[in-house]
Amino acid sequence: MRAADATLGVVLVVLVALLLWVIVVYNNLVRGRNRVREAWSGIDVQLRRRGSLVPNLVETVRDYHELDYPDADDPHVVLKQWSLARRLSGQAPPRGRSSR
């Protein structure tokens, strides 16, 4: 019976070692999955921040544009400003159609 006890002991040791290996591998896989989820969560947060900054940036650019060109939407004012700039530079504004 001595040989049977030794064989049973070896089998139990191998089973326990196999069980411990399965547990370690499973824990590593779960840890990896959690790291991937956390990484995607961080990317999602950055994209949401960037998405919320775009409207603020657009509004800021509009405000500065209005400060620089308060009447840029009115074509009559733009034409007057263009005409004035041409006169001040010494060139006459175009009259009627071009002869070309």
C-alpha positions as CSV (number, residue, x, y, z in Angstrom):
1,M,0.0,0.0,0.0
2,R,3.0,2.2,0.3
3,A,3.2,2.8,-3.5
4,A,-0.5,3.5,-3.8
5,D,-0.2,6.2,-1.1
6,A,2.8,7.8,-2.9
7,T,0.9,7.8,-6.2
8,L,-2.2,9.3,-4.6
9,G,0.0,12.0,-3.0
10,V,1.6,12.8,-6.4
11,V,-1.7,13.0,-8.1
12,L,-3.1,15.3,-5.3
13,V,0.0,17.6,-5.6
14,V,-0.4,17.8,-9.4
15,L,-4.2,18.5,-9.1
16,V,-3.5,21.2,-6.5
17,A,-0.8,22.7,-8.6
18,L,-3.1,22.6,-11.7
19,L,-5.9,24.2,-9.7
20,L,-3.6,27.0,-8.4
21,W,-2.3,27.6,-12.0
22,V,-6.0,27.9,-13.3
23,I,-6.7,30.4,-10.5
24,V,-3.7,32.5,-11.3
25,V,-4.4,32.5,-15.0
26,Y,-8.0,33.5,-14.4
27,N,-7.1,36.3,-12.1
28,N,-4.6,37.6,-14.6
29,L,-7.3,37.5,-17.4
30,V,-9.7,39.4,-15.1
31,R,-7.1,42.0,-14.2
32,G,-6.3,42.5,-17.9
33,R,-10.0,42.9,-18.8
34,N,-10.4,45.5,-16.0
35,R,-7.3,47.4,-17.3
36,V,-8.8,47.5,-20.8
37,R,-12.1,48.7,-19.5
38,E,-10.4,51.4,-17.5
39,A,-8.3,52.5,-20.5
40,W,-11.4,52.8,-22.7
41,S,-13.2,54.7,-19.9
42,G,-10.3,57.2,-19.8
43,I,-10.5,57.6,-23.6
44,D,-14.2,58.1,-23.4
45,V,-13.8,60.8,-20.7
46,Q,-11.2,62.6,-22.9
47,L,-13.5,62.6,-25.9
48,R,-16.4,63.9,-23.9
49,R,-14.2,66.7,-22.5
50,R,-13.0,67.6,-26.1
51,G,-16.6,67.5,-27.3
52,S,-17.7,69.9,-24.6
53,L,-14.9,72.3,-25.4
54,V,-15.7,72.6,-29.1
55,P,-18.9,74.7,-28.6
56,N,-17.0,76.9,-26.2
57,L,-14.3,77.4,-28.8
58,V,-16.7,78.2,-31.5
59,E,-18.5,80.8,-29.4
60,T,-15.2,82.4,-28.4
61,V,-14.2,82.7,-32.1
62,R,-17.6,84.2,-32.9
63,D,-17.2,86.7,-30.1
64,Y,-13.8,87.8,-31.3
65,H,-15.0,87.9,-34.9
66,E,-17.8,90.2,-33.9
67,L,-15.3,92.5,-32.1
68,D,-13.1,92.7,-35.2
69,Y,-15.9,92.8,-37.8
70,P,-19.1,94.0,-36.0
71,D,-21.1,94.3,-39.3
72,A,-19.6,91.5,-41.3
73,D,-23.0,90.0,-41.9
74,D,-24.4,93.1,-43.5
75,P,-23.2,93.2,-47.2
76,H,-23.9,97.0,-47.5
77,V,-21.6,97.8,-44.6
78,V,-18.9,95.4,-46.0
79,L,-19.2,97.1,-49.4
80,K,-18.9,100.5,-47.9
81,Q,-15.8,99.5,-45.9
82,W,-14.2,97.9,-49.0
83,S,-15.0,101.0,-51.0
84,L,-13.5,103.3,-48.3
85,A,-10.4,101.1,-48.1
86,R,-9.9,101.3,-51.8
87,R,-10.3,105.1,-51.8
88,L,-7.9,105.5,-48.9
89,S,-5.3,103.4,-50.7
90,G,-5.5,105.7,-53.7
91,Q,-7.5,103.5,-56.1
92,A,-10.9,104.4,-57.3
93,P,-13.7,101.9,-56.7
94,P,-15.0,100.1,-59.8
95,R,-17.9,101.7,-61.6
96,G,-20.4,99.6,-63.4
97,R,-19.2,96.6,-65.3
98,S,-15.6,95.9,-66.3
99,S,-14.7,96.5,-69.9
100,R,-13.1,93.0,-70.2
